Every structure is written in structure tokens, then in C-alpha cells.
Amino acid sequence: MNITLRQLTYLRALGQARSFSRAAEIVHVSQPALSVQIRELEEQVGQPLVERRPRDVRLTRAGRRVLETAERVAGELRDLQSEARRGLGQVNLGVIPTIAPYLLPASLAGLRAQGGLRLREATTESLLAEIAEGRLDAAIIATPAPELFETPLFEDRFLLAGTPDQLTMVRGLSPQAIDPDQLLLLDEGHCLADQALALCGLTRAAQRIDLGASSLTTLCALAGQAMGLTLVPEIASLQETRAFPTLALSRFDEEPARTVRLVRAREVSDAEAWFDPLARVLQQAGEGLVAQARRRF
């Protein structure tokens, strides 16, 4: 029997997603490639592992038993990779794009003091997948991840950004008062865009300006030139207003916010040696940025 780690990883994704297409997205391969590996795994085991239904995929009893083994192997692999990296003094840290340019420079000195650090900037979905695969030790994100262990770092409130004239047109400074025609958002896949839409009571279809923007700095540059309005987190406020002097910020009457958090896999044997110190460094830097923003705006 020649079962591969890749096949077990794909089965774990299939068990989680219960859909071949969704599982393929989780492990970043095409659906046919995933299907081939699952069929080969079934051949190795000698019996079906999944029930293929029109609108659902379910694991068979044999599939559940193999999945239990796959989960155990994945956990042991994460521990092995973690121990190897600890020997090198290196932590692999992921961070989403709407946090990285602001929090990382503010925490750089403290991060260097923690030892080696390898950074990866990507969307939340990609970072969570890489933690599950053991390629990242931890990630800084701004949405809940119930399957992971998390430590809240700080609350990051949203401000409304635009030119002074545009801001005066938003009655009562309520997110729901923003005209969809004026709302500038990041491209799909960025959690900040989803949060902004939810706060404004909108859907992606209702937002009529389709920029495909991949950075908050791009949105701030456009908002500063009266192209529309956007939401800016407090940690980004000082840096973006310095970069774009025509950009003005206003606080909402009832301030919406996101919780920035540090997450990791639940079963990590040496987490106390590096996770808690890392969280303290990031928390201190984040709280400092937020405090500066609240004194200024």
C-alpha cells in the first residue's frame, strides 16, 4: 500500500467541504486533480471512501476511519515541522493585506527580538489553508476562525474616508447612509470588503463601482481625489492621511469595528514558547497605533 500525504490532505479537505469543487479550492488544485487523487486513495484502500451524491459528498465508514488517521498524521506532521523550525528559531507568520503594511512596521523591533521570522501576506482563506497544511505557524486575521486557537489582539474601529466635501454629504455618519454609487471596496476575497458591505447593509451586486483594487492604499488615493468613499481601519489612518493630504476621515456616530486576532492550530506542542510572546508584541504595537489614531481623529 502506497498512500501519500497529498492524498490524505485532499481527503481531509473533502471531509471538511463535502464538495469536490470546494475541497479543490481549499488545497489550491483543480477539481479533476483532486478527484484523481481520491480515486487513487480508494484503490489503495480497496473500498469506496466517499459517497458521491448530486448535491453532496459524504464519507463512508471506511472514509471516516481513514480521515481519523489523516487527522492524526496531519497533527504529527505539524508538530514535526514546528519542532524543526523552532530549532532554527523561525516562526512562519501569515498576515492579511489590510493589516500587514501598518501593524508589521510598528512591531518590527519586537518581532526581531523574538528570533527568526518568515512573513507571508495573503487573504484570510489562503492563510487558514496554509495553517491547516502546516506551512504556517500562525496568522494575523480579522475574522473569526472557530476551528483554530485564537488570541484577540486589539479592537480596530472603522472611519469613513473621502474628501471633506464628500463627508459632509453622509447624513448622521452612519454606514447605512453611504450611497452605494460612492462606495469603494477592495476586490473579492478581502475580508475588509465583506465587512464594509455588511456594515453598510449592501451586497456586492449593489456596489456599482467595480475597481478590482487589491490594496487599501489604492482606495485611499482614489477617495482623496473625490472618486468615492471608503472605510479605513484605525491602524491605517495615520499612514494613509500622511500619504494623501487631501484625504479626510470622520468617525461614525456608532463606531463599527473589527477584532484583530492571532490564530494558530489548536494542537501545537510548543506554542507557549513562541505564540504568547508573539501575541504580546503584536498586541502592544496594535494598541499603540489605535491610541494614536484616537488622539488624532
Residue pairs with C-beta under 8 A, 6 or more apart in sequence:
1 44
1 45
2 44
3 41
3 44
3 45
4 37
5 73
5 77
6 37
7 37
7 38
7 40
7 41
7 44
8 41
8 66
8 69
8 70
8 73
8 74
9 27
9 70
9 74
9 133
10 23
10 27
10 29
10 34
10 37
10 38
10 41
11 38
11 41
11 49
11 63
11 66
11 67
11 70
12 67
12 70
12 71
12 74
12 132
13 23
13 24
13 26
13 27
13 34
14 20
14 23
14 34
14 38
14 50
14 57
14 59
15 59
15 63
15 64
15 67
16 23
16 26
17 23
17 25
17 26
18 56
18 57
18 58
19 56
19 57
20 31
20 34
20 35
20 38
20 57
21 31
23 34
24 30
24 31
24 33
24 34
26 129
26 132
27 34
27 129
27 133
28 126
28 129
38 49
38 50
41 49
41 66
42 48
42 49
42 50
45 62
45 66
47 60
47 62
48 60
48 62
48 63
49 59
49 60
49 62
49 63
49 66
50 57
50 58
50 59
50 60
50 63
51 57
51 58
51 59
51 60
59 67
74 132
74 134
75 265
75 267
77 134
78 134
78 265
78 267
78 268
79 267
79 268
79 269
81 134
82 137
82 268
82 269
82 270
83 269
83 270
85 91
85 92
85 137
86 270
86 273
86 274
88 116
89 115
89 116
90 115
90 116
90 117
90 118
91 114
91 115
91 116
91 117
91 118
91 137
91 138
91 274
91 278
92 118
92 120
92 135
92 136
92 137
92 138
93 117
93 118
93 119
93 120
93 136
93 137
93 138
93 139
93 140
93 278
94 119
94 120
94 121
94 122
94 126
94 127
94 130
94 131
94 136
94 138
94 139
94 140
95 103
95 104
95 119
95 120
95 121
95 127
95 139
95 140
96 121
96 122
96 123
96 124
96 127
96 139
96 140
96 141
96 142
96 190
96 191
97 121
97 122
97 123
97 190
97 214
97 215
97 216
98 142
98 186
98 190
98 191
98 192
98 216
98 233
98 236
99 140
99 142
99 233
99 235
99 260
100 119
100 121
100 140
101 216
101 217
101 236
101 239
102 233
102 235
102 236
102 239
102 289
103 140
103 235
103 260
103 282
103 285
103 286
103 289
104 111
104 119
106 285
106 286
106 288
106 289
107 281
107 282
107 284
107 285
107 286
110 281
110 284
110 285
111 117
111 278
111 281
113 281
114 274
114 277
114 278
114 281
115 274
120 127
120 130
120 136
122 130
123 189
123 190
123 191
124 139
124 141
124 142
124 143
124 145
124 191
125 189
127 136
127 139
127 141
128 139
128 141
128 145
128 148
128 263
130 136
130 139
131 137
131 138
131 139
131 148
131 263
131 264
131 265
132 265
134 265
137 264
137 268
137 274
137 275
138 262
138 263
138 264
138 275
138 278
139 262
139 263
139 264
140 153
140 260
140 261
140 262
140 282
141 191
141 260
141 261
141 263
142 156
142 191
142 192
142 195
142 258
142 259
142 260
142 261
143 191
143 195
143 258
144 150
145 261
145 263
147 266
148 263
148 264
148 265
148 266
149 263
149 264
149 265
149 266
149 268
149 271
150 261
150 262
150 263
150 264
151 261
151 262
151 263
151 275
151 276
151 279
152 259
152 260
152 261
153 259
153 260
153 261
153 262
153 279
153 282
153 283
153 286
154 259
154 260
154 283
154 286
154 287
154 290
155 257
155 258
155 259
155 260
155 290
156 233
156 234
156 235
156 257
156 258
156 259
156 260
156 286
156 290
157 233
157 234
157 251
157 255
157 256
157 257
157 290
158 175
158 195
158 196
158 199
158 231
158 232
158 233
158 234
158 252
158 255
158 256
158 257
158 258
159 231
159 232
159 233
159 234
159 237
159 249
159 250
159 251
159 252
159 293
159 297
160 167
160 170
160 173
160 175
160 178
160 229
160 230
160 231
160 232
160 249
160 250
160 251
160 252
161 219
161 220
161 223
161 224
161 229
161 230
161 231
161 232
161 240
161 247
161 248
161 249
162 182
162 223
162 224
162 226
162 228
162 229
162 230
162 247
162 248
163 223
163 224
163 225
163 226
163 246
163 247
163 248
164 248
165 226
166 182
166 223
166 226
166 228
166 229
167 229
167 248
167 250
170 177
170 178
170 229
170 250
171 177
172 253
173 250
173 251
173 252
173 253
174 252
174 253
174 254
175 196
175 199
175 200
175 201
175 231
175 252
175 256
176 200
176 201
178 200
178 229
179 229
180 200
180 202
180 206
180 207
180 208
181 208
181 209
181 228
182 209
182 228
182 229
183 196
183 200
183 202
183 207
183 209
183 228
183 229
183 230
184 209
184 211
184 213
184 219
184 222
184 223
184 227
184 228
184 229
184 230
185 193
185 196
185 197
185 207
185 209
185 211
185 213
185 219
185 230
186 192
186 193
186 213
186 214
186 215
186 216
186 219
187 193
187 211
187 212
187 213
187 214
188 204
190 214
192 216
192 231
192 233
192 258
193 204
195 231
195 256
195 258
196 230
196 231
197 203
197 204
197 207
199 231
199 256
209 228
211 218
211 219
211 222
213 219
213 222
216 230
216 232
216 233
216 236
216 240
217 240
217 243
219 230
220 230
220 232
220 236
220 240
220 243
220 244
220 247
221 243
221 244
222 228
222 230
223 229
223 230
223 244
223 247
224 244
224 245
224 246
224 247
225 246
232 240
232 249
233 258
234 289
234 290
234 293
234 294
234 297
235 260
235 286
235 289
235 290
235 293
237 249
237 293
237 296
237 297
238 289
238 292
238 293
238 296
240 247
241 247
241 248
241 249
249 297
250 297
251 297
260 286
262 275
262 278
262 279
262 282
264 271
264 275
268 275
